[in-house]
Amino acid sequence: MTTEPRPGRPRASSREVLAEAACELFLEQGYDATSVADITQRAGVSRSSFFNYFSSKSDVLWSGLDARIDGAIDAMGELGTDADAPAVRGILLSVVRDFAPDPLALALRNAKAMGLEAELVRDTGLRHARLAAGIADSARRSGIGAIRADILGAAHSAALLSSLRVWAERGAGHGSPEALFQEALAGIHDLPWRD
């Protein structure tokens, strides 16, 4: 006899269960007071299962965005000397396109309640620096001088990360991170890619 799968919501993956457990605990007892052991106990999985998906407690929040940033940096690297503003901005738009609420969005919206304010500032700074360096590298490969390339990288990276933060803080139903990023890009319009 075979058992038919039950209709309804599909079973969540261990990754999703761990992320949900972590976010619940961060809201209940704060980020600093929550350990990996607390998360795995709440999720009902082993410690090794946690580390199959995440490298650290912080990675629970950032892994989705980190994967998108890594993809964008790789795509900008493939542009080589053909990098220009439309191509780079198109790649950066793909980072925020279809960005659904996730643990990072929840953390940005509830930073104070989760005790994550300092952690988010530090970790956002790390992502900003990495993304800005990727954009600046792309600009330099296309022939732009070092200082201008660094400024372009910093401005575009700040526009992207700020758009995600504002979208998360506003909550569901208040626009998309893509629309906010396009608005932010308009704000740096006067910073042309070429001299």
Helices and strands as residue ranges (DSSP letters): H 14-29, H 36-43, H 47-53, H 57-79, G 80-82, H 85-96, H 103-109, H 111-114, H 117-141, H 146-170, H 177-187
